[in-house]
Every structure is written in structure tokens, then in C-alpha cells.
């Protein structure tokens, strides 16, 4: 590291932090102190790392060494308790992160901040939806994030930083508080694979969220599905399938031209599942396009014999999206068709639709009206 240069510590592994403190002529155990303070105690400033001697903290200040948490610039709170966070990164780019306390809708009151915190402490369970890129390059035709195109990858520190910023804001700390993570926010995690995997290691070992409570969703970057299977520490895998055949899938997800359903399902069948683990297939239902009974039947045929479940999501609408949301009955019939042929299928309730926090709605929405 150059003297006088700005440096961000968040995103560094224990080994890297140890090298960092040794270069500053500090004992190597200070690396662990910084690691523990950033990832486990969720400090926002190096000055808050009370285990470090004052002189070392002063030196870090002089050298402009920072923790480097993203800054929460806006919060949109929905009546179901969902909070959509707009976060600003060091270079001025922004991403969105979503907090979803579990529990019955309506139980969380009017959606005020106090209610949201009550919701968590009542149920003691929440899910954070994390972004992996600024924008997205995959171009799924039903997704608002696609309209942004991809600006850049997030660093491991920016991925972990979203989680820590939300945990701090919600005053929640794993492992005592039960937090699930889904890497299903803006971007395609498998097109930022190395940073994503590094972030997962820091979230498991540092922030102490078990890997069994994490799920990563991919649009189907086949080579990285194989790579994920070889990672010693990894989330569960979800695949955005969204269609029962190549004709429909290519129309909805142009990436299907590169890796078609056969390729994708071959990788899925090869994926080494842990004990009792299942693959998840996500399926966005678009009225008249992929939501007919014949599509459900075709889907069960394709997934036959797999350790898998299907999560059904009725389209969350958005400006510039040329598809319609199916009615409730079509969704129920689709689900029943899958379940009747013994393919477990669940209907995902949209979370925070009115604040644009639901799947496929994340879009750095400074331009949207606040509620
Ligand atoms: N790029 C990754 C993760 C982000 S998308 C992926 O594609 O899996 C997370 C999920 O939201 C995907 O399953 C996607 O199919 C779904 N989704 C995207 N747009 C949606 C929309 N408008 N309504 C409902 N679900 C949507």
C-alpha cells in the first residue's frame, strides 16, 4: 500500500489484514482485532475499534484508512415491513439492498421504522436481499434492473458492506439474531464470481451468518454453477429458469442462446448437493406467456428426478416492462399442477411491491417518488 493513499479495509480477509498491520509495524494479532471489529462488531469507523491502541488509530486516520461501509442515502419502508435501502458507494455509484422481516403481513402496523424493528424482534427472523453488481448485463426482458445495463462489479467489501450497513441500521447482530441472505438483488452474482465468493467467506467466517442460511440466484451462467459446486464454503443454489422450453426461455432471457435449458439442467444435475439440500428453480409467471397448465406439465417433465423445488413468482410489474401479471387463479392452478405431479412448488408473496423492493424491481430509484 502506498503511504498517504486512501485505503478501504472492508473486504479484506484475515490474512490480508494481518499483512496490512505487519506493514505498519504492528503485531500480527491486530489483524484479527480489525477483522473482528469490522465483521462481527460491525464498526463503521476505524476510530471505533477500541481494541487498537490510540496511536495506531491516529496513524490510520492520518493515512486516511477507512472501514468503507456504503452510505445509506435513502430508505423506503413498505407496509409489510420490507425496507428498500439505497446505498452510495465510494465512487458515487449506488445499489439497492432489501430488508425483509418475516411474519404475517398486517402484523407490522403502518410500516413506520419503529414497527419494522418491532416486527424483527417479534419474529426474530429476517432476510436481506443483496446486490452483486451496479446494474446487470443479462437483459432478462421482465426485469427492471436490466434497463440499467451493467456499470461495474461490486467489490467483496461492497457486497459485505451492504449486509453490515443494514444490520447496523436494524440493530441486529448474527449469530444471535437469525438472518438469512439471498444474493438476488441487482446484478448477476456469477458474472462477478470471485468477489461474490470472497464476500460469502467473509459473511460466514466474519459476520457469522451460516452458509445454510444463504441462497445465491443465477440467471444460468453454466460454468460458474460447476465452480460453485467446488467451493468449500457456499450458499444454496437457485436457478432462474422462468420457462419450460428453449423457445419461451430465449424470448424472456436472451442468455438462453448461450446456455440453453439442457445445458443448464445438466449442470444442475451435476451440482453436488449437501445432505437434505435441494436446488431451487425460480419461475416468474407472465400472463399468457409461460403460465398455462401445459407449461406446468412441461416443466415437471424437465425437472423429473431432481432434488428440487420450484418458487413461483407472479410478475412484479414496472415501467417499461411489456408483460402482464397473471391473476391469482392462474398462479394457483400452475402451482397445483406441479404439486400434483410431486414437484414441490411454492408461491412467493411479493415483498414491498409498493416501494419497488420486490424481485425485478431494483433500479437505483432516485427518480421514483418516496412514500
Ligand atoms: N441475476 C440473478 C439474481 C437477481 S434476479 C438471477 O437472475 O437469478 C432474482 C429473481 O427475480 C430471479 O429469479 C428473476 O427471475 C426474478 N425476477 C426478475 N424480474 C422479476 C419481475 N419483474 N417480477 C418477478 N420476479 C422477477
Boltz pocket constraint, residues with backbone or C-beta under 6 A from the ligand:
constraints:
  - pocket:
      binder: B
      contacts: [[A, 138], [A, 140], [A, 142], [A, 143], [A, 144], [A, 183], [A, 184], [A, 185], [A, 186], [A, 187], [A, 188], [A, 189], [A, 217], [A, 218], [A, 219], [A, 220], [A, 238], [A, 239], [A, 240], [A, 242], [A, 282], [A, 283], [A, 284], [A, 313], [A, 314], [A, 315], [A, 316], [A, 317], [A, 359], [A, 360], [A, 361]]
      max_distance: 6.0
